Amino acid sequence: MSKNLISETCDQVDSILAYMSKKAPDSLWMFEVQKAYWDHIRDAKKDGKKLIFFGGPAPLELIYSFDAVPFFLDMMPTRLASNTEEISPYIDEAEKYVPSTVCGLDKTELGIALRGDYGIMPDAFVYCTVPCDSSRVCHPAIDKIFNVPSYRVDIPFRRDDRGYKYLAKQYEGFISFMEEVTGKKMDWDKFAEVAEISNKTTKLMHKIADLRKIKPCPLPGRLLVLNEMMMGMNGHPEMLKFMEKQYEVGKYNADNGIGAVKDEKYRVAWLQNIVWANAGLLDWMEREYGAILVMDGFGHQKGVFFNDVNDKEDALYVTAQKSMTLPMIHGASGPSENFIYLVDNIMDEYDINVSMFIGHVGCNHTFASAKMVTDMVQDKYNLPTFTVELDSIDLRYKSIDEVKASMSEYMESVVGAKRLARKK
């Protein structure tokens, strides 16, 4: 019997909100943005809006300009990953058709589509040629399963004027595609409103990234996980609201010398990915070693701003630039030099003293750059890098206890850290 995972997720978020409203009402803002996101998707068709599923860096501002609702497929596996029993059947289903080496994100998305468990059919599907081979395998297959109007975006390898113009030209075609799907003409006045929200949200993300450079770091590592919602919501008023509150909290803490970790001893950079299956690993690092994840290699640090929304050519050019500077596209979908520069910037500006390559096996294309990146960190910053191979989605590959054991050995034998005494 098919499930309705989108509706179930809405119910779960409601339950969490009810619980947190009693336990930690000051933290509700972290969950309200999630409720807004999932409810918006569930209720799209009821509200008379077109629902657009997408994979990769789709042009969100253009989708919102048609008053349509975008749904980033990666949001579902990252949501399910903490429950191995729930996510594993979808991965196993996908592995009947694709190799086990395909990324767990894409296998989960494909498995859900094969079982018909999203619960809602999209009105259209948009997917891209990045970030990796896994998405290039699974998204066309998902496209065939959905059997709805679709649009494929060819993201260029080169990050220069020619590359941006090439992508902007495709976005002209995307506008025509959306006009056919929605039955509406492109509303450039609406685009201007969305672009303004996008600019404000991006500016706040810059300011929040700068706050994380302060000692002690005023914001916890967990918020880096939530900030990935930018990939699915930039241009949405609720994402702006979330960024405003996060900046307010971070600024207050920074102004008052309050760190997210009471006794910050180590400033950690994760050079590849987030462990979606267990964000509690970040809490464990903070509690056990006073080690806070200050920035991750695919995190949001920089962004691009719309300049003149009345200039349609420039607006599409900037939209193309934004698509190519999003995590993980900015570091993992182009020349290795981009990845090295990204990590170098983190090591330098965030005053990192513990380097970790959290190697999600699904991002196997980044392992080709790993040696160059870690050599740079060793040579320039005299820091050895802890490297662990894991599956950020499927904990059957390696358990969190195994990951913790490896991290503990590194922290205590290489870094020389002592475990902090827990409060009774």
Buried (B, 14 or more C-beta within 10 A) or exposed (E): EEBBBBBBBBEEBBEBBEEBEEEEEEEBBBBBBBBBBBBBBBBBBEEEBBBBBBBBBBBBBBBBBBBBBBBBBBBBBBBBBBEBEBBBBBBBBBBEBBEEEBBBBBBBBBBBBBBEBBBBEBBBBBBBBBBBEBBBBBBEBBBEBBEBBBBBBEBBEEBEEEBBBBBBEBBEEBBEBBEEBBEBEBEBEBBBBBBBBBBBBBBBBBBBBBBBBBEBBBBBBBBBBBBBBBBBBBBBBBBBBBBBBBBEBBBEBBEEEEBBBEEBBBBBBBBBBBBBBBBEBBEBBBBBBBBBBBBBBBBBBEBBBBEEBEEBEBBBBBBBBBBBBBBBBBBBBBEBEBBBBBBBEBBEBBBBBBBBBBBBBBBBBBBEBBEEBBEBBEEEBEBBBBBBBBBBBBBBBBBBEEBBEBBBEBBBEEBEBEEBEEEE
